[in-house]
Amino acid sequence: MGTISCVSHGHFSNFTSFSKNSICSSSSASLPFFKNPIRIFKSFTFSSSMAASLRVSASSTIGERSEPVEAMASSGMVGENDLLIVGPGVLGRLVAEKWREENPGCQIYGQSVTTDHHHELMTMGINPFLKGNKTDQKFPYVIFCAPPSKTPDYPGDIRMAALSWNGEGSFLFTSSSAPFDCYDNGPCDEDTSTVPIGRSPRTDVILKAEKVVLDFGGCVVRLAGLYKLDRGAHFYWLQKGTVDCRPDHILNLIHYEDAASLSVTILKKKLRVQIFLGCDNHPLSRQEVMDLVEKSGKFSKKFEAFTGH
């Protein structure tokens, strides 16, 4: 399946990729400063529209009412293809757009921690509501895209999301490849061992969250390093100028749009208790990434160097 390499610990997630239950993807969404995109690798049967490109962007002040959800809860009406997105940020909004393309007429709901972006979400056709608002309504499709940085109890938040799933369609958690215990630039797939609980607070949180999902019968997709033009490791390094990391360590990446396509494909399959890995199947060293950034001509800042040994 897709050949992946591992990277050492750094400021960003470890970017790993996969085989068997893996989905390697790099469609036309790939950034222009990366090399030619590679065709999507199919480890199980995808719909022919899987590689269609997507568009969209980002997230969602306490105290506002969630009228769309209240109205839905009072009517008791949920369609067979309705989707709840917990964390309708960059990735969540892309998932919403792709899901609507696949399921015209469905209702999409977005749960956020603030109302800051609720107006934006409504203009996109996403019905927003606040985390903590009580509703007994359950949904056939639920995807959890929220990061662990915004909550003191990440596994608990995922448990609450799982309780909003009616058990019919799919429940999917967009996780990270960070838990893989592999940092030597060697190959890694979904069977590679994970970091033992107790070694790292960061990976502990992710692994405990994944266990909640699997215990509820849901699926996990461990995504490599997410990026788009103004987000990702390359953009952080560009702002820093000089970074104390080795230049030869390998990154495995996936564009936000491709990650959304993969997520929708898994949701549609109605799978249970499986772990997937997602990357663009084109591993690059840190230096190669920044060389491509320089050649692209799309950034006014200039990266200086990696200084690690």
C-alpha positions as a Markdown table, in Angstrom:
| # | Residue | x | y | z |
|---|---|---|---|---|
| 1 | Met | 0.0 | 0.0 | 0.0 |
| 2 | Gly | 1.2 | 3.5 | 0.4 |
| 3 | Thr | 4.8 | 3.7 | 1.5 |
| 4 | Ile | 5.2 | 5.9 | 4.6 |
| 5 | Ser | 8.1 | 7.1 | 6.7 |
| 6 | Cys | 8.2 | 8.3 | 10.3 |
| 7 | Val | 9.6 | 11.5 | 11.7 |
| 8 | Ser | 11.2 | 12.5 | 14.9 |
| 9 | His | 9.4 | 14.6 | 17.6 |
| 10 | Gly | 9.2 | 18.2 | 16.8 |
| 11 | His | 6.9 | 21.2 | 17.3 |
| 12 | Phe | 4.4 | 19.6 | 15.0 |
| 13 | Ser | 2.7 | 16.3 | 14.9 |
| 14 | Asn | 4.6 | 13.2 | 13.7 |
| 15 | Phe | 3.5 | 12.8 | 10.1 |
| 16 | Thr | 2.9 | 9.2 | 9.3 |
| 17 | Ser | 1.0 | 7.3 | 6.6 |
| 18 | Phe | -0.3 | 3.9 | 5.8 |
| 19 | Ser | -1.3 | 0.7 | 4.0 |
| 20 | Lys | -4.0 | -2.0 | 4.4 |
| 21 | Asn | -6.8 | 0.1 | 6.0 |
| 22 | Ser | -5.0 | 3.1 | 4.7 |
| 23 | Ile | -6.1 | 5.6 | 2.2 |
| 24 | Cys | -3.4 | 7.6 | 0.4 |
| 25 | Ser | -4.7 | 10.7 | -1.3 |
| 26 | Ser | -3.4 | 13.6 | -3.3 |
| 27 | Ser | -5.9 | 15.0 | -5.7 |
| 28 | Ser | -6.0 | 18.3 | -7.5 |
| 29 | Ala | -6.2 | 19.9 | -4.1 |
| 30 | Ser | -2.4 | 19.6 | -3.6 |
| 31 | Leu | -0.7 | 22.9 | -3.2 |
| 32 | Pro | 1.2 | 24.2 | -6.2 |
| 33 | Phe | 4.5 | 24.3 | -4.4 |
| 34 | Phe | 4.4 | 20.5 | -3.9 |
| 35 | Lys | 5.3 | 18.1 | -6.6 |
| 36 | Asn | 2.8 | 16.6 | -9.1 |
| 37 | Pro | -0.1 | 15.0 | -7.2 |
| 38 | Ile | -0.3 | 11.2 | -7.0 |
| 39 | Arg | -3.5 | 9.4 | -7.7 |
| 40 | Ile | -5.6 | 8.3 | -4.8 |
| 41 | Phe | -4.6 | 4.9 | -3.5 |
| 42 | Lys | -7.6 | 2.6 | -3.1 |
| 43 | Ser | -7.4 | 0.1 | -0.3 |
| 44 | Phe | -11.1 | -0.6 | -0.4 |
| 45 | Thr | -13.7 | 0.3 | -3.0 |
| 46 | Phe | -14.4 | 4.0 | -3.2 |
| 47 | Ser | -17.1 | 5.7 | -5.1 |
| 48 | Ser | -16.1 | 7.1 | -8.4 |
| 49 | Ser | -16.7 | 10.7 | -7.0 |
| 50 | Met | -14.2 | 10.1 | -4.2 |
| 51 | Ala | -11.5 | 12.2 | -5.7 |
| 52 | Ala | -13.7 | 15.2 | -6.6 |
| 53 | Ser | -12.0 | 18.3 | -5.3 |
| 54 | Leu | -13.5 | 20.4 | -2.5 |
| 55 | Arg | -13.4 | 23.9 | -1.2 |
| 56 | Val | -14.1 | 25.7 | 2.1 |
| 57 | Ser | -12.5 | 27.1 | 5.2 |
| 58 | Ala | -12.9 | 27.5 | 9.2 |
| 59 | Ser | -14.6 | 27.2 | 13.3 |
| 60 | Ser | -17.6 | 28.6 | 15.7 |
| 61 | Thr | -19.6 | 33.2 | 22.1 |
| 62 | Ile | -21.4 | 31.8 | 24.5 |
| 63 | Gly | -24.9 | 32.7 | 25.4 |
| 64 | Glu | -26.7 | 32.6 | 22.0 |
| 65 | Arg | -29.6 | 30.3 | 21.5 |
| 66 | Ser | -29.3 | 27.4 | 19.1 |
| 67 | Glu | -32.6 | 27.7 | 17.3 |
| 68 | Pro | -32.0 | 25.4 | 14.4 |
| 69 | Val | -31.2 | 22.5 | 16.8 |
| 70 | Glu | -34.0 | 23.4 | 19.2 |
| 71 | Ala | -36.5 | 23.4 | 16.3 |
| 72 | Met | -35.1 | 20.0 | 15.1 |
| 73 | Ala | -35.3 | 18.5 | 18.6 |
| 74 | Ser | -38.9 | 19.7 | 19.1 |
| 75 | Ser | -40.0 | 18.3 | 15.7 |
| 76 | Gly | -38.1 | 15.0 | 16.2 |
| 77 | Met | -37.2 | 15.0 | 12.5 |
| 78 | Val | -33.8 | 13.8 | 11.5 |
| 79 | Gly | -33.1 | 12.6 | 8.0 |
| 80 | Glu | -31.4 | 9.4 | 7.2 |
| 81 | Asn | -28.3 | 11.2 | 5.8 |
| 82 | Asp | -28.2 | 14.1 | 8.3 |
| 83 | Leu | -24.7 | 14.8 | 9.7 |
| 84 | Leu | -23.4 | 16.3 | 13.0 |
| 85 | Ile | -20.0 | 17.8 | 12.8 |
| 86 | Val | -18.4 | 18.4 | 16.2 |
| 87 | Gly | -15.8 | 21.1 | 15.5 |
| 88 | Pro | -16.8 | 22.8 | 12.2 |
| 89 | Gly | -13.4 | 24.4 | 11.6 |
| 90 | Val | -11.3 | 24.2 | 8.4 |
| 91 | Leu | -11.6 | 20.4 | 8.0 |
| 92 | Gly | -15.2 | 20.2 | 9.4 |
| 93 | Arg | -16.4 | 22.8 | 6.9 |
| 94 | Leu | -14.8 | 21.0 | 4.0 |
| 95 | Val | -16.5 | 17.8 | 5.2 |
| 96 | Ala | -19.8 | 19.6 | 5.2 |
| 97 | Glu | -19.4 | 20.8 | 1.7 |
| 98 | Lys | -18.4 | 17.4 | 0.4 |
| 99 | Trp | -21.2 | 15.6 | 2.3 |
| 100 | Arg | -23.8 | 18.0 | 0.9 |
| 101 | Glu | -22.5 | 17.2 | -2.6 |
| 102 | Glu | -23.0 | 13.5 | -1.9 |
| 103 | Asn | -26.3 | 13.9 | -0.1 |
| 104 | Pro | -28.4 | 16.7 | -1.5 |
| 105 | Gly | -31.3 | 17.7 | 0.8 |
| 106 | Cys | -29.6 | 16.5 | 3.9 |
| 107 | Gln | -29.3 | 18.7 | 7.0 |
| 108 | Ile | -25.9 | 19.4 | 8.5 |
| 109 | Tyr | -25.3 | 20.5 | 12.1 |
| 110 | Gly | -22.2 | 22.0 | 13.6 |
| 111 | Gln | -21.3 | 22.0 | 17.3 |
| 112 | Ser | -18.9 | 24.6 | 18.4 |
| 113 | Val | -17.5 | 26.0 | 21.7 |
| 114 | Thr | -18.4 | 29.6 | 20.9 |
| 115 | Thr | -20.8 | 31.4 | 18.6 |
| 116 | Asp | -18.0 | 33.5 | 17.0 |
| 117 | His | -18.5 | 31.9 | 13.6 |
| 118 | His | -22.1 | 30.9 | 13.7 |
| 119 | His | -23.2 | 33.4 | 11.1 |
| 120 | Glu | -20.6 | 32.1 | 8.7 |
| 121 | Leu | -21.7 | 28.6 | 9.4 |
| 122 | Met | -25.3 | 29.5 | 8.7 |
| 123 | Thr | -24.4 | 31.1 | 5.4 |
| 124 | Met | -22.8 | 27.8 | 4.4 |
| 125 | Gly | -25.9 | 25.9 | 5.2 |
| 126 | Ile | -24.6 | 24.4 | 8.5 |
| 127 | Asn | -27.0 | 24.7 | 11.5 |
| 128 | Pro | -24.8 | 25.7 | 14.4 |
| 129 | Phe | -25.3 | 25.1 | 18.1 |
| 130 | Leu | -23.2 | 25.5 | 21.2 |
| 131 | Lys | -21.4 | 22.7 | 23.0 |
| 132 | Gly | -23.3 | 22.0 | 26.2 |
| 133 | Asn | -26.8 | 22.8 | 24.7 |
| 134 | Lys | -29.0 | 20.0 | 25.7 |
| 135 | Thr | -30.8 | 18.0 | 23.0 |
| 136 | Asp | -32.1 | 14.4 | 23.0 |
| 137 | Gln | -31.8 | 14.3 | 19.3 |
| 138 | Lys | -29.5 | 11.6 | 17.8 |
| 139 | Phe | -27.9 | 11.6 | 14.3 |
| 140 | Pro | -27.1 | 8.8 | 11.9 |
| 141 | Tyr | -23.7 | 10.3 | 10.9 |
| 142 | Val | -21.4 | 12.0 | 13.4 |
| 143 | Ile | -17.8 | 13.2 | 12.8 |
| 144 | Phe | -15.6 | 14.6 | 15.5 |
| 145 | Cys | -13.1 | 17.1 | 14.1 |
| 146 | Ala | -12.4 | 19.3 | 17.1 |
| 147 | Pro | -8.8 | 19.6 | 18.4 |
| 148 | Pro | -7.7 | 18.6 | 21.9 |
| 149 | Ser | -6.4 | 22.0 | 22.6 |
| 150 | Lys | -9.8 | 23.6 | 23.4 |
| 151 | Thr | -10.9 | 21.2 | 26.1 |
| 152 | Pro | -9.7 | 19.9 | 29.5 |
| 153 | Asp | -11.5 | 16.5 | 28.8 |
| 154 | Tyr | -11.0 | 15.4 | 25.2 |
| 155 | Pro | -12.1 | 11.8 | 25.7 |
| 156 | Gly | -15.1 | 13.1 | 27.6 |
| 157 | Asp | -16.1 | 15.4 | 24.8 |
| 158 | Ile | -15.8 | 12.5 | 22.3 |
| 159 | Arg | -18.0 | 10.4 | 24.6 |
| 160 | Met | -20.6 | 13.1 | 24.5 |
| 161 | Ala | -20.4 | 13.2 | 20.7 |
| 162 | Ala | -20.8 | 9.4 | 20.6 |
| 163 | Leu | -24.0 | 9.7 | 22.6 |
| 164 | Ser | -25.4 | 11.9 | 19.8 |
| 165 | Trp | -24.9 | 9.0 | 17.3 |
| 166 | Asn | -27.9 | 6.8 | 16.8 |
| 167 | Gly | -25.8 | 3.9 | 15.8 |
| 168 | Glu | -27.0 | 3.7 | 12.2 |
| 169 | Gly | -24.7 | 5.4 | 9.7 |
| 170 | Ser | -21.2 | 6.1 | 10.9 |
| 171 | Phe | -19.3 | 7.7 | 13.7 |
| 172 | Leu | -15.8 | 9.0 | 12.8 |
| 173 | Phe | -13.0 | 10.6 | 14.7 |
| 174 | Thr | -10.3 | 12.5 | 12.8 |
| 175 | Ser | -7.3 | 11.7 | 14.8 |
| 176 | Ser | -3.5 | 12.2 | 14.3 |
| 177 | Ser | -0.6 | 10.0 | 13.3 |
| 178 | Ala | 1.3 | 11.3 | 16.3 |
| 179 | Pro | 0.7 | 8.1 | 18.5 |
| 180 | Phe | 2.8 | 5.9 | 16.2 |
| 181 | Asp | 6.0 | 4.8 | 18.0 |
| 182 | Cys | 8.3 | 5.3 | 15.1 |
| 183 | Tyr | 10.8 | 8.1 | 14.7 |
| 184 | Asp | 13.6 | 6.7 | 12.5 |
| 185 | Asn | 12.4 | 7.7 | 9.0 |
| 186 | Gly | 11.5 | 4.1 | 8.4 |
| 187 | Pro | 8.2 | 2.7 | 7.0 |
| 188 | Cys | 5.0 | 2.8 | 9.1 |
| 189 | Asp | 1.5 | 1.5 | 8.6 |
| 190 | Glu | -1.6 | 1.0 | 10.6 |
| 191 | Asp | -0.1 | -2.0 | 12.4 |
| 192 | Thr | 2.9 | -0.1 | 13.7 |
| 193 | Ser | 2.9 | 0.0 | 17.5 |
| 194 | Thr | 1.7 | 3.1 | 19.3 |
| 195 | Val | 3.4 | 5.0 | 22.0 |
| 196 | Pro | 2.8 | 3.3 | 25.4 |
| 197 | Ile | 0.3 | 5.1 | 27.6 |
| 198 | Gly | 2.2 | 7.1 | 30.2 |
| 199 | Arg | 5.1 | 8.1 | 28.0 |
| 200 | Ser | 3.6 | 11.3 | 26.6 |
| 201 | Pro | 0.7 | 13.3 | 27.9 |
| 202 | Arg | -0.1 | 14.5 | 24.3 |
| 203 | Thr | -0.3 | 11.0 | 22.8 |
| 204 | Asp | -2.1 | 9.7 | 26.0 |
| 205 | Val | -5.0 | 12.1 | 25.2 |
| 206 | Ile | -5.2 | 11.0 | 21.6 |
| 207 | Leu | -5.1 | 7.3 | 22.4 |
| 208 | Lys | -7.7 | 7.5 | 25.1 |
| 209 | Ala | -9.9 | 9.5 | 22.8 |
| 210 | Glu | -9.5 | 6.8 | 20.1 |
| 211 | Lys | -10.4 | 4.1 | 22.6 |
| 212 | Val | -13.7 | 5.9 | 23.4 |
| 213 | Val | -14.6 | 6.0 | 19.7 |
| 214 | Leu | -13.8 | 2.3 | 19.1 |
| 215 | Asp | -15.7 | 1.2 | 22.2 |
| 216 | Phe | -18.8 | 2.9 | 20.8 |
| 217 | Gly | -18.3 | 1.1 | 17.5 |
| 218 | Gly | -17.0 | 4.1 | 15.6 |
| 219 | Cys | -13.9 | 4.5 | 13.4 |
| 220 | Val | -10.7 | 6.5 | 13.6 |
| 221 | Val | -8.8 | 8.1 | 10.7 |
| 222 | Arg | -5.3 | 9.1 | 11.7 |
| 223 | Leu | -4.3 | 11.9 | 9.5 |
| 224 | Ala | -0.8 | 12.9 | 8.6 |
| 225 | Gly | 0.3 | 16.5 | 8.7 |
| 226 | Leu | -2.6 | 18.7 | 7.5 |
| 227 | Tyr | -1.8 | 21.6 | 5.3 |
| 228 | Lys | -3.0 | 24.2 | 3.0 |
| 229 | Leu | -1.4 | 27.4 | 1.7 |
| 230 | Asp | -1.5 | 29.3 | 5.0 |
| 231 | Arg | -1.6 | 26.4 | 7.4 |
| 232 | Gly | 0.8 | 23.6 | 8.3 |
| 233 | Ala | 4.4 | 22.9 | 9.2 |
| 234 | His | 5.7 | 24.8 | 6.2 |
| 235 | Phe | 3.9 | 28.0 | 7.2 |
| 236 | Tyr | 5.1 | 27.8 | 10.8 |
| 237 | Trp | 8.7 | 27.3 | 9.8 |
| 238 | Leu | 8.4 | 30.1 | 7.3 |
| 239 | Gln | 7.3 | 32.5 | 10.1 |
| 240 | Lys | 10.1 | 31.3 | 12.4 |
| 241 | Gly | 12.9 | 31.7 | 9.7 |
| 242 | Thr | 15.3 | 29.5 | 11.5 |
| 243 | Val | 14.2 | 26.2 | 13.1 |
| 244 | Asp | 16.2 | 23.9 | 15.4 |
| 245 | Cys | 15.3 | 20.7 | 13.7 |
| 246 | Arg | 17.1 | 18.2 | 11.4 |
| 247 | Pro | 16.5 | 19.0 | 7.7 |
| 248 | Asp | 16.5 | 15.4 | 6.6 |
| 249 | His | 13.6 | 14.0 | 8.7 |
| 250 | Ile | 10.7 | 12.9 | 6.7 |
| 251 | Leu | 7.2 | 14.4 | 6.7 |
| 252 | Asn | 4.0 | 12.7 | 5.5 |
| 253 | Leu | 1.3 | 15.3 | 4.7 |
| 254 | Ile | -2.3 | 15.5 | 3.5 |
| 255 | His | -4.1 | 18.5 | 2.2 |
| 256 | Tyr | -7.2 | 19.6 | 4.1 |
| 257 | Glu | -9.4 | 19.0 | 1.1 |
| 258 | Asp | -8.1 | 15.5 | 0.6 |
| 259 | Ala | -8.6 | 14.7 | 4.3 |
| 260 | Ala | -12.2 | 15.8 | 3.9 |
| 261 | Ser | -12.7 | 13.5 | 0.9 |
| 262 | Leu | -11.2 | 10.6 | 2.9 |
| 263 | Ser | -13.4 | 11.3 | 5.8 |
| 264 | Val | -16.6 | 11.4 | 3.7 |
| 265 | Thr | -15.6 | 8.1 | 2.0 |
| 266 | Ile | -15.2 | 6.4 | 5.4 |
| 267 | Leu | -18.5 | 7.8 | 6.7 |
| 268 | Lys | -20.3 | 6.5 | 3.6 |
| 269 | Lys | -19.0 | 3.0 | 4.1 |
| 270 | Lys | -20.8 | 2.7 | 7.5 |
| 271 | Leu | -17.8 | 0.7 | 8.9 |
| 272 | Arg | -17.3 | -0.3 | 12.5 |
| 273 | Val | -14.3 | -0.3 | 14.8 |
| 274 | Gln | -11.6 | 0.3 | 12.3 |
| 275 | Ile | -8.5 | 2.5 | 12.2 |
| 276 | Phe | -7.4 | 4.2 | 9.0 |
| 277 | Leu | -4.4 | 6.3 | 8.1 |
| 278 | Gly | -4.4 | 9.1 | 5.7 |
| 279 | Cys | -1.5 | 10.9 | 3.8 |
| 280 | Asp | -0.7 | 12.1 | 0.3 |
| 281 | Asn | 1.6 | 9.1 | -0.4 |
| 282 | His | 4.5 | 11.5 | -1.2 |
| 283 | Pro | 6.8 | 11.7 | 1.8 |
| 284 | Leu | 9.3 | 14.6 | 1.7 |
| 285 | Ser | 12.1 | 15.7 | 4.0 |
| 286 | Arg | 11.7 | 19.0 | 5.9 |
| 287 | Gln | 14.3 | 20.6 | 3.6 |
| 288 | Glu | 12.5 | 19.4 | 0.5 |
| 289 | Val | 9.3 | 20.9 | 1.7 |
| 290 | Met | 10.9 | 24.3 | 2.3 |
| 291 | Asp | 12.8 | 24.2 | -1.0 |
| 292 | Leu | 9.4 | 23.8 | -2.7 |
| 293 | Val | 8.0 | 26.7 | -0.7 |
| 294 | Glu | 10.8 | 28.8 | -1.9 |
| 295 | Lys | 10.4 | 27.7 | -5.6 |
| 296 | Ser | 6.7 | 28.4 | -5.5 |
| 297 | Gly | 7.1 | 32.2 | -5.3 |
| 298 | Lys | 3.9 | 32.4 | -3.3 |
| 299 | Phe | 5.4 | 33.6 | -0.1 |
| 300 | Ser | 7.0 | 37.0 | 0.7 |
| 301 | Lys | 9.0 | 35.7 | 3.6 |
| 302 | Lys | 12.2 | 33.7 | 3.1 |
| 303 | Phe | 13.1 | 30.6 | 5.2 |
| 304 | Glu | 16.6 | 30.7 | 6.5 |
| 305 | Ala | 17.6 | 27.2 | 7.7 |
| 306 | Phe | 17.1 | 24.1 | 9.8 |
| 307 | Thr | 19.9 | 24.1 | 12.4 |
| 308 | Gly | 19.4 | 20.7 | 14.1 |
| 309 | His | 21.9 | 17.8 | 13.7 |
